[in-house]
Amino acid sequence: MRNIRLLIAGLALFTAVSEGAFDVCAANLGKGTSSSPAGRRRKSRRRGRRERGQKAPTPERVSEIQQALAKDGSYGSKPNGKWDANTIEAVRKFQAAHGLNPMGKLDAPTLQKLGLGSETAGVGAPLPPVRSASSTAPTGQKP
């Protein structure tokens, strides 16, 4: 008798699956309608991704670099704002003349030597202010 009940239950389950009664449940699993955290997707908090690497200088900045190279005598053409073979060769020439690695690429020491770099580029990390012995005594008290 017990075997017959199991057989009937198995047939009922097989019939329900074959008729698509469980397709609705399976379809809802992928839609995040489940109440468990595993069924939900987290939304990324990042709005936009930062581009990796260094950006190319603007045509205005390239013209400024070309003008500085021309002033030094390394660049013989008229500044045109394009990073072309003449500009690369001029940068190499300038770097070699000033004791820099003549690779033809812009870096902080090259820009500094051209007079176009940052005052802090290539310099060590900032040091904390130096305190004197008189400034460490508590205020309002006599020594």
MODELLER restraints for C-alpha pairs under 7 A, 6 or more apart:
rsr = mdl.restraints
at = mdl.atoms
rsr.add(forms.Gaussian(group=physical.xy_distance, feature=features.Distance(at['CA:29:A'], at['CA:39:A']), mean=6.95, stdev=0.5))
rsr.add(forms.Gaussian(group=physical.xy_distance, feature=features.Distance(at['CA:32:A'], at['CA:39:A']), mean=5.01, stdev=0.5))
rsr.add(forms.Gaussian(group=physical.xy_distance, feature=features.Distance(at['CA:32:A'], at['CA:40:A']), mean=4.82, stdev=0.5))
rsr.add(forms.Gaussian(group=physical.xy_distance, feature=features.Distance(at['CA:59:A'], at['CA:81:A']), mean=4.33, stdev=0.5))
rsr.add(forms.Gaussian(group=physical.xy_distance, feature=features.Distance(at['CA:59:A'], at['CA:82:A']), mean=6.17, stdev=0.5))
rsr.add(forms.Gaussian(group=physical.xy_distance, feature=features.Distance(at['CA:60:A'], at['CA:81:A']), mean=6.01, stdev=0.5))
rsr.add(forms.Gaussian(group=physical.xy_distance, feature=features.Distance(at['CA:62:A'], at['CA:81:A']), mean=4.88, stdev=0.5))
rsr.add(forms.Gaussian(group=physical.xy_distance, feature=features.Distance(at['CA:62:A'], at['CA:82:A']), mean=6.42, stdev=0.5))
rsr.add(forms.Gaussian(group=physical.xy_distance, feature=features.Distance(at['CA:62:A'], at['CA:83:A']), mean=6.58, stdev=0.5))
rsr.add(forms.Gaussian(group=physical.xy_distance, feature=features.Distance(at['CA:63:A'], at['CA:79:A']), mean=5.34, stdev=0.5))
rsr.add(forms.Gaussian(group=physical.xy_distance, feature=features.Distance(at['CA:63:A'], at['CA:80:A']), mean=6.03, stdev=0.5))
rsr.add(forms.Gaussian(group=physical.xy_distance, feature=features.Distance(at['CA:63:A'], at['CA:81:A']), mean=4.30, stdev=0.5))
rsr.add(forms.Gaussian(group=physical.xy_distance, feature=features.Distance(at['CA:66:A'], at['CA:75:A']), mean=6.70, stdev=0.5))
rsr.add(forms.Gaussian(group=physical.xy_distance, feature=features.Distance(at['CA:66:A'], at['CA:79:A']), mean=5.40, stdev=0.5))
rsr.add(forms.Gaussian(group=physical.xy_distance, feature=features.Distance(at['CA:66:A'], at['CA:87:A']), mean=6.85, stdev=0.5))
rsr.add(forms.Gaussian(group=physical.xy_distance, feature=features.Distance(at['CA:67:A'], at['CA:79:A']), mean=6.15, stdev=0.5))
rsr.add(forms.Gaussian(group=physical.xy_distance, feature=features.Distance(at['CA:68:A'], at['CA:114:A']), mean=6.08, stdev=0.5))
rsr.add(forms.Gaussian(group=physical.xy_distance, feature=features.Distance(at['CA:69:A'], at['CA:75:A']), mean=5.18, stdev=0.5))
rsr.add(forms.Gaussian(group=physical.xy_distance, feature=features.Distance(at['CA:69:A'], at['CA:90:A']), mean=6.84, stdev=0.5))
rsr.add(forms.Gaussian(group=physical.xy_distance, feature=features.Distance(at['CA:70:A'], at['CA:76:A']), mean=6.13, stdev=0.5))
rsr.add(forms.Gaussian(group=physical.xy_distance, feature=features.Distance(at['CA:74:A'], at['CA:90:A']), mean=5.05, stdev=0.5))
rsr.add(forms.Gaussian(group=physical.xy_distance, feature=features.Distance(at['CA:74:A'], at['CA:93:A']), mean=6.11, stdev=0.5))
rsr.add(forms.Gaussian(group=physical.xy_distance, feature=features.Distance(at['CA:74:A'], at['CA:94:A']), mean=5.73, stdev=0.5))
rsr.add(forms.Gaussian(group=physical.xy_distance, feature=features.Distance(at['CA:75:A'], at['CA:87:A']), mean=6.94, stdev=0.5))
rsr.add(forms.Gaussian(group=physical.xy_distance, feature=features.Distance(at['CA:75:A'], at['CA:90:A']), mean=5.06, stdev=0.5))
rsr.add(forms.Gaussian(group=physical.xy_distance, feature=features.Distance(at['CA:88:A'], at['CA:104:A']), mean=5.01, stdev=0.5))
rsr.add(forms.Gaussian(group=physical.xy_distance, feature=features.Distance(at['CA:89:A'], at['CA:104:A']), mean=6.39, stdev=0.5))
rsr.add(forms.Gaussian(group=physical.xy_distance, feature=features.Distance(at['CA:91:A'], at['CA:104:A']), mean=5.04, stdev=0.5))
rsr.add(forms.Gaussian(group=physical.xy_distance, feature=features.Distance(at['CA:92:A'], at['CA:102:A']), mean=4.64, stdev=0.5))
rsr.add(forms.Gaussian(group=physical.xy_distance, feature=features.Distance(at['CA:92:A'], at['CA:103:A']), mean=5.83, stdev=0.5))
rsr.add(forms.Gaussian(group=physical.xy_distance, feature=features.Distance(at['CA:92:A'], at['CA:104:A']), mean=4.32, stdev=0.5))
rsr.add(forms.Gaussian(group=physical.xy_distance, feature=features.Distance(at['CA:95:A'], at['CA:101:A']), mean=6.12, stdev=0.5))
rsr.add(forms.Gaussian(group=physical.xy_distance, feature=features.Distance(at['CA:95:A'], at['CA:102:A']), mean=4.94, stdev=0.5))
rsr.add(forms.Gaussian(group=physical.xy_distance, feature=features.Distance(at['CA:95:A'], at['CA:110:A']), mean=6.68, stdev=0.5))
rsr.add(forms.Gaussian(group=physical.xy_distance, feature=features.Distance(at['CA:96:A'], at['CA:102:A']), mean=5.12, stdev=0.5))
rsr.add(forms.Gaussian(group=physical.xy_distance, feature=features.Distance(at['CA:108:A'], at['CA:117:A']), mean=6.29, stdev=0.5))
rsr.add(forms.Gaussian(group=physical.xy_distance, feature=features.Distance(at['CA:108:A'], at['CA:121:A']), mean=5.90, stdev=0.5))
rsr.add(forms.Gaussian(group=physical.xy_distance, feature=features.Distance(at['CA:108:A'], at['CA:122:A']), mean=6.36, stdev=0.5))
rsr.add(forms.Gaussian(group=physical.xy_distance, feature=features.Distance(at['CA:109:A'], at['CA:122:A']), mean=6.71, stdev=0.5))
rsr.add(forms.Gaussian(group=physical.xy_distance, feature=features.Distance(at['CA:111:A'], at['CA:117:A']), mean=4.49, stdev=0.5))
rsr.add(forms.Gaussian(group=physical.xy_distance, feature=features.Distance(at['CA:112:A'], at['CA:118:A']), mean=6.75, stdev=0.5))
